[in-house]
Amino acid sequence: MSPITVPVFGSANKLVLSIFRSFFVGQDIHIGSLFTEDMATPAIIARHERRSGTVSHDAADSRYLKPVIISVNTVTSGLEAERDGHDLQEMCRVALVEAQLKQLTIPGLGHISNIENSTVASKVSDWATSTGVVQYAALPKGAVRYESIFRLIIRPPVSGSVNNRFRPLA
């Protein structure tokens, strides 16, 4: 079989989570891609989504650019939960924009080529929006969830550096 000439993309989830983990290092913030019932707060839940009503960017060359929609949720609790949720969302935005501006490359995953905030952070009342799978009826007492949606264009990592178990052997 001839070698693959089209770049292989890494996981958009892992790319964004790696950016957040690097940015928030040393802070006691749960960072993941799934909501769990007994999740510690403050928490950032970010994941690649398919959203109705949210159009991804148009990639000029889909061989080398991948458009993705990323939801960023923050869950905070306590006396200042609403303020903390807003502030944590703002720092998530800063982390993503700085990663794009600095062209922060995550080995095996790539980097953000372009970013646009599709839906600014706003407070929402449950675990998931009406377009997603509602995992729980309501947030735990005293918890606040903010959500924002970003449209990204991702560039792939250096050729051959993605660890994809389905990649054909050369």
TORPA-235825 format. One record per residue: residue number from 1; x, y, z of N, C-alpha, C in turn; residue in one letter. Coordinates in steps of 0.05 Angstrom, whole numbers, plus 32768, in hexadecimal, padded with zeros to 4 digits. Each point is the difference from the previous one (the first is absolute). Example, Ala and Ser with C-alpha at 12.3 -4.5 7.8 and 13.67 -1.06 7.14 Angstrom:
BEGIN
REC     i    n.u    n.v    n.w   ca.u   ca.v   ca.w    c.u    c.v    c.w   aa
REC     1   8108   7F8E   809C   7FEE   8018   8000   8012   8018   8000    a
REC     2   7FF9   8015   7FF2   8010   8018   8001   7FF1   8016   800E    s
//
This chain:
BEGIN
REC     i    n.u    n.v    n.w   ca.u   ca.v   ca.w    c.u    c.v    c.w   aa
REC     1   8011   7FE8   8000   7FEF   8018   8000   8012   8019   8000    m
REC     2   7FF8   8013   7FF0   8010   8019   7FFF   7FFB   8011   8019    s
REC     3   8014   8010   8008   7FFD   8010   8018   7FE9   8014   7FFE    p
REC     4   7FF4   8007   8016   7FEB   8013   8001   800C   801C   7FFB    i
REC     5   7FF3   800F   7FED   800A   801B   7FFA   7FEF   8016   800B    t
REC     6   7FE9   7FF8   800B   7FEE   8014   800C   8005   8000   801F    v
REC     7   8003   8017   800C   8005   8001   801D   7FEA   7FF2   8010    p
REC     8   8008   7FF3   8016   7FED   7FF3   8012   7FFC   8014   8018    v
REC     9   7FE8   8006   8006   7FFA   8012   8016   7FFE   7FF1   801A    f
REC    10   8008   800E   8016   7FFD   7FF5   801B   7FE4   8007   800A    g
REC    11   7FFA   7FF9   8018   7FE6   8005   800D   7FFC   801D   8007    s
REC    12   7FEB   800C   7FF7   7FF9   801C   8007   7FFB   8002   801E    a
REC    13   7FF3   7FEC   800B   7FFC   8000   801E   801A   8002   800F    n
REC    14   8013   7FEE   7FF9   8019   7FFF   800E   8010   801A   7FFC    k
REC    15   7FFE   800C   7FE8   800E   8019   7FFB   7FF6   8016   8013    l
REC    16   7FE6   8004   8001   7FF5   8015   8010   8005   7FFA   801E    v
REC    17   7FFC   7FE7   8008   8005   7FF9   801D   801D   8005   8007    l
REC    18   8012   7FF9   7FEE   801D   8005   8005   8006   801E   8003    s
REC    19   7FF3   8010   7FEF   8004   801D   8002   7FF6   800A   801C    i
REC    20   7FE9   7FF7   8008   7FF5   8008   801A   8012   7FF6   8017    f
REC    21   8008   7FE7   7FFF   8011   7FF5   8016   801A   800F   8002    r
REC    22   800C   8008   7FE9   8019   800F   8001   7FFB   801C   800B    s
REC    23   7FEA   800D   7FF8   7FFA   801B   8009   7FF9   8001   801E    f
REC    24   7FF1   7FED   8009   7FF7   8000   801C   8011   7FEF   8013    f
REC    25   8018   7FF9   7FF8   8011   7FEF   8010   8003   800C   801C    v
REC    26   7FFF   7FEE   8014   8004   8008   801C   7FE6   800A   800D    g
REC    27   7FEB   8003   7FF1   7FE6   8008   800C   7FF0   7FE7   8004    q
REC    28   7FEF   8000   8014   7FF0   7FE8   8006   7FE6   8001   7FF0    d
REC    29   8002   7FFC   7FE6   7FE9   8001   7FEE   7FFE   7FE5   7FF2    i
REC    30   7FE9   7FF4   8001   7FFB   7FE7   7FF2   7FFD   8007   7FE2    h
REC    31   800F   7FF3   7FEF   7FFF   8005   7FE3   7FFB   7FE6   7FF2    i
REC    32   7FEA   7FFE   7FF1   7FF9   7FE7   7FF3   7FED   8005   7FE9    g
REC    33   7FF7   7FEA   7FF4   7FEE   8002   7FE9   7FE4   7FF5   8006    s
REC    34   7FFB   7FF6   8018   7FE7   7FF4   8007   7FF6   800B   801B    l
REC    35   7FE6   8004   8002   7FF4   8007   8019   7FFD   7FE6   8011    f
REC    36   8005   8002   8019   7FFA   7FEA   8012   7FF0   800A   8018    t
REC    37   7FF0   7FEE   800B   7FEE   8009   8015   800E   800B   8018    e
REC    38   8016   7FF5   8009   800E   8009   8018   801A   800F   7FF8    d
REC    39   7FFF   800F   7FEA   8017   800E   7FF6   8008   8017   8014    m
REC    40   801A   8002   8005   800B   8015   8011   7FFE   801B   7FF1    a
REC    41   7FFB   8015   800F   8000   801B   7FF5   8016   8011   800C    t
REC    42   800A   8013   7FF2   7FF9   8009   7FE6   8008   7FEB   7FEB    p
REC    43   7FF1   8000   7FEA   8005   7FED   7FEB   7FFE   800D   7FE5    a
REC    44   8010   7FF7   7FED   7FFE   8007   7FE4   7FFB   7FE7   7FF0    i
REC    45   7FEA   8000   7FF2   7FF9   7FE9   7FEE   8000   800B   7FE4    i
REC    46   8012   7FF6   7FF0   8003   800A   7FE4   8000   7FE8   7FEE    a
REC    47   7FF2   8002   7FEA   8000   7FEA   7FED   7FF7   8009   7FE4    r
REC    48   8009   7FF0   7FEC   7FF9   8003   7FE4   7FE3   7FF9   7FFE    h
REC    49   7FF0   8011   7FF4   7FE3   7FFC   7FFE   7FF6   8002   7FE4    e
REC    50   7FE9   7FF6   7FFB   7FF1   8005   7FE8   7FE7   800E   800A    r
REC    51   7FFD   801A   7FF9   7FEA   8010   800B   7FEE   8009   7FE9    r
REC    52   7FE6   7FFB   8003   7FED   800B   7FED   7FFF   801F   8004    s
REC    53   7FFF   800E   7FEA   7FFF   801D   8002   801C   800D   8003    g
REC    54   8015   7FF0   8003   801B   800B   8001   8010   7FF5   7FE9    t
REC    55   8007   8011   7FEE   800F   7FF8   7FE8   801E   8002   8006    v
REC    56   800E   7FEC   7FF8   801D   8001   8003   800C   8012   7FEB    s
REC    57   8019   8007   8004   800F   800F   7FEB   8001   7FF0   7FE7    h
REC    58   8005   800E   7FEA   8006   7FF2   7FE7   801E   7FFF   7FFD    d
REC    59   800A   7FE8   7FFF   801D   7FFC   7FFD   8008   8002   7FE2    a
REC    60   8012   8012   7FFA   8009   8004   7FE4   800B   7FE7   7FF4    a
REC    61   800E   7FF0   800F   800C   7FE7   7FF6   7FFD   7FEB   8016    d
REC    62   7FEC   7FEF   7FFD   7FFA   7FED   8015   8015   7FEA   8004    s
REC    63   8014   7FFF   7FEE   8016   7FEE   8005   8012   8009   8017    r
REC    64   8002   801A   8003   8013   800C   8013   7FF2   8011   8016    y
REC    65   7FE6   8003   7FFE   7FF1   8010   8014   7FE7   7FF1   8007    l
REC    66   7FFA   7FFF   801A   7FE8   7FF2   8009   7FEE   8013   8010    k
REC    67   7FE8   8005   7FF7   7FEE   8011   8010   7FF2   7FF0   8016    p
REC    68   7FFF   800B   8018   7FF3   7FF2   8016   7FF0   8014   8011    v
REC    69   7FEB   7FF6   800C   7FF1   8010   8013   8005   7FF5   801C    i
REC    70   8008   8011   8012   8007   7FF8   801B   7FED   800E   8014    i
REC    71   7FF4   7FF0   8011   7FF0   800C   8016   8012   8001   8019    s
REC    72   7FFF   8016   800E   800F   8003   8018   7FEC   8006   8016    v
REC    73   7FFE   7FEE   8014   7FEE   8003   8016   8011   8003   8019    n
REC    74   7FF7   8012   8012   800C   8002   801A   7FEA   7FFB   8015    t
REC    75   8008   7FF2   8015   7FED   7FFB   8016   800E   8009   8019    v
REC    76   7FF3   8012   800E   800B   800B   8019   7FEB   7FFE   8016    t
REC    77   8009   8002   8018   7FED   7FFE   8017   800A   8012   8016    s
REC    78   7FEF   8004   8014   8008   8010   8017   7FF2   801C   7FFF    g
REC    79   8008   8011   8013   7FF3   801A   8002   8004   8011   7FE8    l
REC    80   8016   7FFE   7FF3   8006   8011   7FE8   8000   7FEF   7FE6    e
REC    81   7FEE   7FEC   7FFF   8000   7FEE   7FE9   7FFB   800E   7FE6    a
REC    82   7FED   8013   8000   7FFA   800E   7FE7   8018   8011   7FF6    e
REC    83   800C   800F   8013   8018   8010   7FF8   8017   7FEE   7FF8    r
REC    84   8004   7FEA   800F   8016   7FEE   7FF9   7FFC   7FF3   7FE5    d
REC    85   7FE6   7FF9   7FFA   7FFA   7FF4   7FE6   8007   8012   7FE9    g
REC    86   7FF8   8019   8004   8006   8015   7FEB   801E   8003   7FFD    h
REC    87   800E   8003   8016   801D   8005   8000   800F   7FE8   7FF4    d
REC    88   7FF7   7FE7   8007   800D   7FE9   7FF5   7FFC   7FFE   7FE2    l
REC    89   7FE8   8006   7FF7   7FFA   8001   7FE3   8012   8014   7FF2    q
REC    90   8004   8017   800C   8011   8014   7FF3   801C   7FF6   7FFE    e
REC    91   800A   7FF2   8014   801C   7FF6   7FFE   8002   7FE9   7FEC    m
REC    92   7FEA   7FF1   7FFD   8000   7FEB   7FEB   8003   800D   7FE4    c
REC    93   7FF1   8016   7FFC   8002   800F   7FE7   801D   800A   7FFC    r
REC    94   800B   800B   8015   801C   800A   7FFE   8013   7FE9   7FFA    v
REC    95   7FFD   7FE9   800C   8012   7FEA   7FFC   7FFF   7FF7   7FE2    a
REC    96   7FE8   7FFF   7FF5   7FFE   7FF7   7FE4   800B   8015   7FED    l
REC    97   7FFA   801A   8005   8009   8015   7FEE   801F   8002   8002    v
REC    98   800B   7FFE   8018   801D   8001   8003   800D   7FE8   7FF2    e
REC    99   7FF4   7FE9   8002   800B   7FE8   7FF2   8001   8005   7FE2    a
REC   100   7FEB   800D   7FF6   7FFF   8005   7FE3   8014   8016   7FF9    q
REC   101   8002   8015   800F   8012   8016   7FFA   801D   7FF7   8001    l
REC   102   8007   7FEF   8014   801B   7FF6   8003   8006   7FE8   7FEE    k
REC   103   7FEB   7FF6   7FF3   8003   7FE8   7FF0   800B   7FE9   8011    q
REC   104   7FF4   7FFD   8018   8008   7FEB   8012   7FFA   7FE5   7FF4    l
REC   105   8015   7FF1   7FFB   7FFD   7FE5   7FF4   8002   7FEB   8015    t
REC   106   7FEB   7FEF   8001   8000   7FE9   8012   8009   7FE8   7FF1    i
REC   107   8016   7FF4   8008   800B   7FE9   7FF1   7FEC   7FEA   7FFB    p
REC   108   7FFE   7FF7   7FE7   7FEE   7FEB   7FF9   7FE3   8009   7FFC    g
REC   109   7FFA   801A   8005   7FE5   800A   7FFF   7FFD   8018   7FED    l
REC   110   8014   8010   7FFE   7FFF   8017   7FEE   7FFD   801B   800E    g
REC   111   7FF4   8013   7FF2   7FFC   801B   800C   7FE8   800E   7FF4    h
REC   112   7FF7   8015   800E   7FE9   800F   7FF6   800A   8015   7FEC    i
REC   113   7FF5   7FFE   7FE8   8008   8013   7FEB   7FEE   8019   8001    s
REC   114   7FE7   7FFC   8006   7FEC   8016   8001   7FEC   7FFA   8016    n
REC   115   7FF6   8015   800C   7FEC   7FFD   8015   7FEB   8016   7FFE    i
REC   116   7FE8   7FF9   8006   7FEA   8013   8001   7FED   7FF8   8016    e
REC   117   7FF8   8013   8010   7FEC   7FFA   8015   7FE4   8001   7FF4    n
REC   118   7FF4   7FE9   7FFB   7FE6   7FFE   7FF3   7FEA   8008   8013    s
REC   119   8001   7FF8   8019   7FEC   8007   8014   800F   8008   8019    t
REC   120   7FFD   8019   8008   800E   800A   8018   7FF6   7FF1   8019    v
REC   121   8010   8000   8014   7FF9   7FF2   8019   7FE7   800B   800C    a
REC   122   7FEE   7FED   8007   7FE7   8008   800D   7FF8   7FEA   8014    s
REC   123   7FF2   8009   8014   7FF7   7FED   8015   7FE9   7FEF   7FF5    k
REC   124   8002   7FE6   8005   7FEB   7FED   7FF7   7FF7   7FF0   8018    v
REC   125   7FE8   7FF5   7FFF   7FF3   7FF6   8018   8003   7FE2   8005    s
REC   126   800B   7FF1   7FEE   8002   7FE3   8005   801B   7FF5   7FF6    d
REC   127   8002   7FE6   8001   801A   7FF3   7FF8   8006   8002   7FE3    w
REC   128   7FEC   8001   7FEF   8004   8000   7FE4   7FEB   8010   7FF1    a
REC   129   8007   800C   7FEA   7FEC   8010   7FF1   7FEC   7FEE   7FF2    t
REC   130   7FEB   800C   7FF6   7FEB   7FF0   7FF3   800A   7FF2   7FE7    s
REC   131   8017   8008   7FF5   800A   7FF2   7FE8   8013   7FE9   8007    t
REC   132   8006   7FFE   8019   8012   7FEA   8009   7FF1   7FEB   800F    g
REC   133   800D   7FEB   8009   7FF4   7FEC   8010   7FFE   800A   801D    v
REC   134   7FE8   8002   800A   7FFD   800A   801C   8006   7FE8   8012    v
REC   135   8016   8003   800F   8009   7FE9   8010   7FF3   8001   801C    q
REC   136   7FFA   8017   800A   7FF4   8003   801A   7FEB   8016   7FFE    y
REC   137   7FEB   7FFF   800F   7FEA   8013   7FFE   8009   801C   8009    a
REC   138   8010   8002   8014   8007   801A   800B   801C   7FFF   800B    a
REC   139   800D   8017   8003   801A   8002   800D   7FFD   7FFA   801D    l
REC   140   8016   7FF8   800D   7FFF   7FFD   801D   7FF9   801B   800E    p
REC   141   7FF4   7FFF   8017   7FF8   8018   800E   8019   8012   8004    k
REC   142   7FFD   801A   7FF9   8015   8013   8003   8014   8001   7FE9    g
REC   143   7FFD   7FEF   7FEC   8012   8000   7FE9   7FF6   8011   7FEA    a
REC   144   8012   800C   7FF1   7FF9   8011   7FE9   8010   7FF7   7FE8    v
REC   145   7FF3   7FFE   7FE9   800D   7FF8   7FE8   7FFF   8016   7FEC    r
REC   146   8017   8007   7FF4   8002   8013   7FEA   8008   7FF0   7FE8    y
REC   147   7FF8   8008   7FE8   8007   7FF3   7FE8   8008   8014   7FEA    e
REC   148   8014   7FFA   7FF1   8008   800F   7FE8   8006   7FED   7FEA    s
REC   149   7FFE   8009   7FE7   8005   7FF0   7FE9   8016   800E   7FEF    i
REC   150   8014   7FF1   7FF8   8016   800B   7FF0   8001   7FF0   7FE5    f
REC   151   8005   800F   7FEB   8006   7FF4   7FE6   801E   8002   7FFB    r
REC   152   800C   7FE9   7FFD   801D   7FFF   7FFC   8007   7FF5   7FE5    l
REC   153   8017   8008   7FF6   800C   7FF2   7FE9   801B   7FF5   800B    i
REC   154   8003   7FE6   7FFE   8018   7FF3   800B   8012   7FF7   7FEA    i
REC   155   801A   8004   8005   8014   7FF6   7FEE   800B   7FE5   800C    r
REC   156   8006   7FED   7FEF   8009   7FE7   800A   801D   8002   800B    p
REC   157   8008   7FEC   8010   801B   8000   800A   8013   7FF7   7FEA    p
REC   158   801A   8000   8006   8014   7FF7   7FED   7FF8   7FE5   7FF6    v
REC   159   8004   7FFD   7FE6   7FF8   7FE7   7FF2   800B   7FE7   800F    s
REC   160   7FEF   7FED   8004   8008   7FE7   800C   8001   8000   801E    g
REC   161   7FFA   8017   800D   8003   8001   801D   7FE6   7FF9   800F    s
REC   162   7FEA   7FFC   7FF2   7FE7   7FF8   800D   8000   7FE2   8005    v
REC   163   7FFA   7FF9   8019   7FFF   7FE4   8007   7FE3   7FF6   7FFB    n
REC   164   7FFB   7FF7   7FE8   7FE6   7FF6   7FF9   8002   7FE2   7FFA    n
REC   165   7FF3   7FF0   8011   8003   7FE3   7FFE   7FF5   7FF4   7FE6    r
REC   166   7FF1   8010   7FF1   7FF5   7FF7   7FE7   8010   8008   7FE7    f
REC   167   8016   800E   8005   8012   8009   7FEA   800D   7FE7   7FF4    r
REC   168   7FFF   7FFD   7FE6   800D   7FE9   7FF3   801E   8000   8005    p
REC   169   800B   7FE9   8002   801D   7FFE   8003   800D   8004   7FE5    l
REC   170   8016   800F   8000   800E   8005   7FE7   8010   7FE8   7FF6    a
//
